[in-house]
Amino acid sequence: MADFFVHAQGICETDRVGSGTRIWAFAHVLPGASIGADCNLCDGVFVESDVTVGDRVTIKSGVQLWDGVRLEDDVFVGPNATFTNDPFPRSRQWLEEYPLTTVRAGASIGANATILPGLEIGTGALVGAGAVVTRSVPAHAIVVGNPARITGYTDAAGAAPEAAPVDPVPGVTELPVRDVVVRKAASFSDLRGTLTAGETPDDAVPFNPRRWFLVYDVPGREVRGAHAHRECEQFLICVHGSVRVAVDDGENRAEVTLSDPTEGIYVPPLVWASQFRYSPDAVLLVLASHPYDAADYIRDYGEFLAAVGG
């Protein structure tokens, strides 16, 4: 006897269903689909054959999962969220192979959101209600709008955090992310202008820079960074305008807004960092402890979690 539940008005044509899963009225699961344990498929859900659903997934009413969709564990899909699997659909024309659309573990998709084919929704990401997702979403990012844009990152509890305040007094402010600090430097003003200075190494910048670069003219919807380094340390200063920085050590996450050239954030190795919400006039200066080395970058969030033992 099957150890999952199918409502009398539901249809389940696959035996690849995990223990404790519930398939409710007017839901239809085609042969070949794989549904994990302890899932909840609400009324009116349709699942095609080449679909994989992990454990503890909730799929609310009115959702269709087409060939090529992969939902990992603990994913939430809100009512009437729409997945697509053909970038150029025509009636009675079928693809030999459909692009994979992957929703990583713990991500949530809000009601009426639309996900274009071949994208990845990152671990723990949150897609707002009604968003139209045209590009892959980084891990833990919060995206809203049409087209969807990043408005923030979730904290360790999965909520949207406020940016951490920077102590207005010169000194070092510790963030809840491992070894990440924000430095507020002193400034000196007179009729000739304002001066801010520092020396390296010191408490805030514990390295002598070997490389520097500037990031500017970034369209407001774009995200920079979204990676970690194996060995390189960095210190970021927004010398003009403003930019928001999210940092993540695999367990804790925090955000800070850099909007004053006297403020900078130290990012040690094995901390995932992203920069977003660039103002149109933003100029971000980055000091790095090592010369450029492509092998030092970790650009896959799953690889990053493995590197930090998360």
Kinemage of the C-alpha trace (Angstrom):
@kinemage 1
@onewidth
@group {chain A} dominant
@subgroup {mainchain}
@vectorlist {calphas} color= white
{ca met a 1} P 0.000 0.000 0.000
{ca ala a 2} L 1.311 3.447 -0.940
{ca asp a 3} L 2.480 5.547 2.013
{ca phe a 4} L 1.401 8.817 0.391
{ca phe a 5} L -2.053 10.349 -0.012
{ca val a 6} L -3.932 11.061 -3.252
{ca his a 7} L -7.352 12.712 -3.028
{ca ala a 8} L -10.230 10.837 -4.665
{ca gln a 9} L -10.414 13.581 -7.304
{ca gly a 10} L -6.645 13.708 -7.811
{ca ile a 11} L -4.655 11.740 -10.415
{ca cys a 12} L -1.161 10.399 -9.742
{ca glu a 13} L 0.320 8.308 -12.565
{ca thr a 14} L 3.798 7.887 -11.092
{ca asp a 15} L 4.935 5.581 -8.331
{ca arg a 16} L 7.968 7.762 -7.606
{ca val a 17} L 6.360 9.569 -4.676
{ca gly a 18} L 7.917 9.859 -1.235
{ca ser a 19} L 6.442 8.952 2.108
{ca gly a 20} L 3.947 11.372 3.619
{ca thr a 21} L 3.339 13.393 0.447
{ca arg a 22} L -0.198 14.698 -0.104
{ca ile a 23} L -1.700 15.210 -3.580
{ca trp a 24} L -5.023 17.008 -3.428
{ca ala a 25} L -8.138 17.293 -5.591
{ca phe a 26} L -7.804 18.026 -9.312
{ca ala a 27} L -4.014 17.730 -9.153
{ca his a 28} L -2.501 15.617 -11.926
{ca val a 29} L 0.974 14.060 -11.832
{ca leu a 30} L 2.130 12.377 -15.060
{ca pro a 31} L 4.113 9.134 -15.353
{ca gly a 32} L 7.857 9.554 -14.843
{ca ala a 33} L 7.652 12.552 -12.514
{ca ser a 34} L 9.523 12.247 -9.210
{ca ile a 35} L 8.009 13.730 -6.049
{ca gly a 36} L 9.906 13.634 -2.754
{ca ala a 37} L 8.751 12.933 0.782
{ca asp a 38} L 6.403 15.066 2.881
{ca cys a 39} L 5.405 17.326 -0.024
{ca asn a 40} L 2.077 19.109 -0.388
{ca leu a 41} L 0.582 19.495 -3.899
{ca cys a 42} L -2.542 21.601 -3.529
{ca asp a 43} L -5.710 21.584 -5.649
{ca gly a 44} L -5.218 22.090 -9.363
{ca val a 45} L -1.458 21.424 -9.578
{ca phe a 46} L -0.172 19.840 -12.802
{ca val a 47} L 3.185 18.033 -13.015
{ca glu a 48} L 4.684 16.820 -16.312
{ca ser a 49} L 6.852 13.734 -16.718
{ca asp a 50} L 10.357 15.269 -16.729
{ca val a 51} L 9.979 17.025 -13.392
{ca thr a 52} L 11.815 16.399 -10.141
{ca val a 53} L 10.526 17.683 -6.802
{ca gly a 54} L 12.577 17.319 -3.625
{ca asp a 55} L 11.439 16.710 -0.051
{ca arg a 56} L 9.158 18.992 2.008
{ca val a 57} L 8.147 21.065 -1.010
{ca thr a 58} L 4.899 23.051 -0.982
{ca ile a 59} L 3.193 23.748 -4.309
{ca lys a 60} L 0.085 25.888 -3.996
{ca ser a 61} L -2.987 25.827 -6.223
{ca gly a 62} L -2.844 26.694 -9.894
{ca val a 63} L 0.831 25.848 -10.483
{ca gln a 64} L 2.033 23.861 -13.514
{ca leu a 65} L 5.462 22.245 -13.480
{ca trp a 66} L 6.519 21.621 -17.076
{ca asp a 67} L 9.245 19.327 -18.395
{ca gly a 68} L 12.678 20.488 -17.266
{ca val a 69} L 11.648 21.950 -13.899
{ca arg a 70} L 13.695 20.875 -10.877
{ca leu a 71} L 12.638 21.862 -7.353
{ca glu a 72} L 15.091 21.045 -4.575
{ca asp a 73} L 14.224 20.393 -0.919
{ca asp a 74} L 12.115 22.836 1.134
{ca val a 75} L 11.019 24.956 -1.844
{ca phe a 76} L 7.779 26.953 -1.641
{ca val a 77} L 5.849 27.802 -4.808
{ca gly a 78} L 2.984 30.262 -4.329
{ca pro a 79} L -0.465 30.206 -5.961
{ca asn a 80} L -0.519 30.550 -9.753
{ca ala a 81} L 3.247 30.971 -10.075
{ca thr a 82} L 4.144 30.216 -13.696
{ca phe a 83} L 7.100 28.231 -14.993
{ca thr a 84} L 7.945 28.284 -18.697
{ca asn a 85} L 10.118 25.835 -20.608
{ca asp a 86} L 10.294 27.057 -24.203
{ca pro a 87} L 12.021 30.365 -24.996
{ca phe a 88} L 10.299 30.620 -28.411
{ca pro a 89} L 7.051 28.619 -28.252
{ca arg a 90} L 4.988 27.746 -31.312
{ca ser a 91} L 1.814 25.707 -31.477
{ca arg a 92} L 2.445 22.011 -32.164
{ca gln a 93} L 6.209 22.462 -32.267
{ca trp a 94} L 8.147 20.639 -29.556
{ca leu a 95} L 11.746 20.841 -28.432
{ca glu a 96} L 13.879 17.710 -28.502
{ca glu a 97} L 15.146 18.665 -25.047
{ca tyr a 98} L 13.764 21.293 -22.707
{ca pro a 99} L 16.050 23.689 -20.807
{ca leu a 100} L 16.485 22.995 -17.096
{ca thr a 101} L 14.939 25.439 -14.672
{ca thr a 102} L 16.250 24.815 -11.161
{ca val a 103} L 14.923 26.178 -7.887
{ca arg a 104} L 17.559 25.550 -5.221
{ca ala a 105} L 16.920 24.379 -1.668
{ca gly a 106} L 14.903 26.646 0.590
{ca ala a 107} L 13.915 29.163 -2.092
{ca ser a 108} L 10.411 30.670 -2.218
{ca ile a 109} L 8.463 31.869 -5.251
{ca gly a 110} L 5.588 34.257 -4.609
{ca ala a 111} L 2.088 34.166 -6.033
{ca asn a 112} L 1.723 34.933 -9.752
{ca ala a 113} L 5.476 35.159 -10.339
{ca thr a 114} L 6.714 34.123 -13.803
{ca ile a 115} L 9.991 32.232 -14.251
{ca leu a 116} L 11.505 32.180 -17.741
{ca pro a 117} L 13.096 28.911 -18.957
{ca gly a 118} L 16.639 27.778 -18.253
{ca leu a 119} L 17.164 29.893 -15.139
{ca glu a 120} L 18.334 29.082 -11.625
{ca ile a 121} L 16.709 30.436 -8.483
{ca gly a 122} L 19.476 30.294 -5.894
{ca thr a 123} L 19.519 28.704 -2.449
{ca gly a 124} L 17.187 30.503 -0.052
{ca ala a 125} L 16.231 33.166 -2.595
{ca leu a 126} L 12.872 34.932 -2.409
{ca val a 127} L 10.949 35.844 -5.586
{ca gly a 128} L 8.282 38.428 -4.822
{ca ala a 129} L 4.649 38.103 -5.832
{ca gly a 130} L 4.082 38.998 -9.475
{ca ala a 131} L 7.785 39.237 -10.319
{ca val a 132} L 8.896 38.357 -13.844
{ca val a 133} L 12.242 36.596 -13.533
{ca thr a 134} L 14.280 37.002 -16.735
{ca arg a 135} L 17.714 36.122 -15.323
{ca ser a 136} L 19.041 33.690 -12.731
{ca val a 137} L 18.646 34.801 -9.109
{ca pro a 138} L 21.660 34.591 -6.755
{ca ala a 139} L 21.508 32.658 -3.495
{ca his a 140} L 19.482 34.402 -0.761
{ca ala a 141} L 18.592 37.342 -3.028
{ca ile a 142} L 15.187 39.041 -2.792
{ca val a 143} L 13.842 40.014 -6.226
{ca val a 144} L 10.687 41.929 -7.144
{ca gly a 145} L 9.187 43.673 -10.151
{ca asn a 146} L 9.073 43.295 -13.936
{ca pro a 147} L 11.759 42.563 -14.863
{ca ala a 148} L 12.745 41.231 -11.449
{ca arg a 149} L 15.470 43.213 -9.699
{ca ile a 150} L 17.381 42.538 -6.507
{ca thr a 151} L 16.170 44.683 -3.625
{ca gly a 152} L 18.061 42.926 -0.833
{ca tyr a 153} L 19.229 39.631 0.607
{ca thr a 154} L 17.638 37.456 3.265
{ca asp a 155} L 19.262 37.114 6.676
{ca ala a 156} L 20.103 33.811 8.377
{ca ala a 157} L 16.464 33.410 9.446
{ca gly a 158} L 15.227 33.952 5.880
{ca ala a 159} L 13.831 37.438 6.521
{ca ala a 160} L 14.787 40.692 4.815
{ca pro a 161} L 17.304 42.500 7.062
{ca glu a 162} L 17.790 46.212 7.426
{ca ala a 163} L 21.224 47.533 6.567
{ca ala a 164} L 23.469 47.464 9.620
{ca pro a 165} L 24.107 50.982 10.984
{ca val a 166} L 27.643 52.319 10.815
{ca asp a 167} L 28.932 53.854 14.027
{ca pro a 168} L 29.171 57.613 13.312
{ca val a 169} L 32.239 57.858 15.551
{ca pro a 170} L 35.588 56.990 13.907
{ca gly a 171} L 36.521 53.398 14.702
{ca val a 172} L 35.637 49.814 13.819
{ca thr a 173} L 32.123 48.305 13.844
{ca glu a 174} L 31.880 44.504 13.887
{ca leu a 175} L 29.172 42.797 11.836
{ca pro a 176} L 27.636 39.406 12.758
{ca val a 177} L 29.454 37.822 9.794
{ca arg a 178} L 32.788 36.185 10.597
{ca asp a 179} L 35.682 38.709 10.729
{ca val a 180} L 33.806 41.333 8.672
{ca val a 181} L 34.138 44.873 10.007
{ca val a 182} L 33.155 48.361 8.898
{ca arg a 183} L 35.646 51.116 9.453
{ca lys a 184} L 34.681 54.741 9.986
{ca ala a 185} L 37.747 56.916 9.398
{ca ala a 186} L 38.290 60.414 10.687
{ca ser a 187} L 37.986 63.361 8.288
{ca phe a 188} L 39.552 66.817 8.441
{ca ser a 189} L 37.965 69.833 6.775
{ca asp a 190} L 38.992 73.430 6.208
{ca leu a 191} L 38.660 76.020 3.449
{ca arg a 192} L 40.787 73.878 1.147
{ca gly a 193} L 38.396 70.895 1.328
{ca thr a 194} L 38.186 67.631 3.266
{ca leu a 195} L 40.825 64.968 3.849
{ca thr a 196} L 40.329 61.338 4.895
{ca ala a 197} L 43.384 59.110 5.266
{ca gly a 198} L 44.518 55.745 6.593
{ca glu a 199} L 47.521 53.479 6.743
{ca thr a 200} L 47.936 49.781 6.022
{ca pro a 201} L 48.048 47.405 7.649
{ca asp a 202} L 45.882 48.434 10.621
{ca asp a 203} L 42.866 47.130 12.544
{ca ala a 204} L 40.422 47.724 9.672
{ca val a 205} L 42.662 46.942 6.678
{ca pro a 206} L 44.951 44.157 7.908
{ca phe a 207} L 46.915 43.849 4.664
{ca asn a 208} L 49.044 45.866 2.280
{ca pro a 209} L 47.128 46.223 -1.013
{ca arg a 210} L 48.640 44.510 -4.047
{ca arg a 211} L 45.844 45.523 -6.402
{ca trp a 212} L 43.040 48.051 -6.658
{ca phe a 213} L 40.119 48.640 -9.003
{ca leu a 214} L 37.144 50.959 -9.422
{ca val a 215} L 33.559 49.944 -10.177
{ca tyr a 216} L 31.291 52.655 -11.606
{ca asp a 217} L 28.594 53.353 -14.218
{ca val a 218} L 26.696 50.326 -12.899
{ca pro a 219} L 23.017 50.243 -13.952
{ca gly a 220} L 20.822 50.256 -10.862
{ca arg a 221} L 19.444 46.754 -11.447
{ca glu a 222} L 22.855 45.101 -11.741
{ca val a 223} L 24.648 43.116 -9.049
{ca arg a 224} L 28.416 43.004 -8.789
{ca gly a 225} L 30.540 40.587 -6.824
{ca ala a 226} L 28.401 37.545 -5.896
{ca his a 227} L 31.487 35.469 -5.127
{ca ala a 228} L 34.012 34.640 -2.427
{ca his a 229} L 37.813 34.406 -2.456
{ca arg a 230} L 39.913 31.531 -1.196
{ca glu a 231} L 42.828 33.695 -0.032
{ca cys a 232} L 42.340 37.285 -1.172
{ca glu a 233} L 41.232 39.933 1.324
{ca gln a 234} L 39.401 43.070 0.211
{ca phe a 235} L 38.501 46.493 1.553
{ca leu a 236} L 35.644 48.375 -0.143
{ca ile a 237} L 35.068 52.139 -0.050
{ca cys a 238} L 32.305 53.949 -1.921
{ca val a 239} L 34.164 57.162 -2.732
{ca his a 240} L 31.129 58.717 -4.430
{ca gly a 241} L 27.418 57.996 -4.336
{ca ser a 242} L 26.134 54.925 -2.509
{ca val a 243} L 26.103 51.142 -2.798
{ca arg a 244} L 24.738 48.348 -0.626
{ca val a 245} L 26.993 45.431 0.325
{ca ala a 246} L 25.760 42.005 1.473
{ca val a 247} L 28.163 39.610 3.213
{ca asp a 248} L 27.639 35.949 4.074
{ca asp a 249} L 29.892 33.476 5.926
{ca gly a 250} L 27.691 30.436 5.252
{ca glu a 251} L 25.816 30.780 8.555
{ca asn a 252} L 25.207 34.493 9.108
{ca arg a 253} L 24.410 37.284 6.669
{ca ala a 254} L 24.368 41.049 6.992
{ca glu a 255} L 24.099 44.159 4.829
{ca val a 256} L 25.581 47.623 5.051
{ca thr a 257} L 25.096 50.734 2.932
{ca leu a 258} L 28.299 52.548 1.972
{ca ser a 259} L 27.484 56.184 1.239
{ca asp a 260} L 30.353 58.122 2.811
{ca pro a 261} L 33.999 58.108 1.623
{ca thr a 262} L 35.070 57.868 5.280
{ca glu a 263} L 33.430 54.416 5.531
{ca gly a 264} L 34.764 51.091 4.263
{ca ile a 265} L 34.068 47.399 4.782
{ca tyr a 266} L 36.707 44.697 5.253
{ca val a 267} L 35.857 41.359 3.578
{ca pro a 268} L 38.127 38.439 4.559
{ca pro a 269} L 38.658 35.245 2.559
{ca leu a 270} L 35.812 32.719 2.436
{ca val a 271} L 33.112 35.342 2.863
{ca trp a 272} L 30.552 35.639 0.063
{ca ala a 273} L 30.033 39.279 -0.911
{ca ser a 274} L 27.652 41.018 -3.294
{ca gln a 275} L 27.200 44.675 -4.144
{ca phe a 276} L 23.887 46.058 -5.387
{ca arg a 277} L 21.630 49.128 -5.336
{ca tyr a 278} L 24.322 51.258 -6.939
{ca ser a 279} L 23.293 54.887 -7.167
{ca pro a 280} L 23.751 56.346 -10.689
{ca asp a 281} L 26.823 58.282 -9.507
{ca ala a 282} L 28.376 55.510 -7.395
{ca val a 283} L 32.125 54.884 -7.577
{ca leu a 284} L 33.324 51.882 -5.569
{ca leu a 285} L 37.038 51.565 -4.777
{ca val a 286} L 38.262 48.037 -3.955
{ca leu a 287} L 41.663 47.336 -2.382
{ca ala a 288} L 42.847 43.713 -2.695
{ca ser a 289} L 45.577 41.843 -0.872
{ca his a 290} L 46.538 39.672 -3.887
{ca pro a 291} L 47.077 40.166 -7.613
{ca tyr a 292} L 44.273 38.928 -9.830
{ca asp a 293} L 44.003 35.126 -9.914
{ca ala a 294} L 40.923 33.522 -11.474
{ca ala a 295} L 41.517 30.342 -9.472
{ca asp a 296} L 41.098 32.288 -6.223
{ca tyr a 297} L 37.433 33.048 -6.984
{ca ile a 298} L 34.547 30.879 -5.773
{ca arg a 299} L 31.563 31.803 -7.957
{ca asp a 300} L 29.236 28.890 -7.173
{ca tyr a 301} L 27.357 29.246 -3.884
{ca gly a 302} L 27.180 25.501 -3.318
{ca glu a 303} L 30.947 25.255 -3.740
{ca phe a 304} L 31.315 28.141 -1.295
{ca leu a 305} L 29.202 26.350 1.325
{ca ala a 306} L 31.334 23.238 0.898
{ca ala a 307} L 34.512 25.303 1.298
{ca val a 308} L 33.340 26.805 4.607
{ca gly a 309} L 31.896 23.500 5.820
{ca gly a 310} L 28.309 24.791 5.664
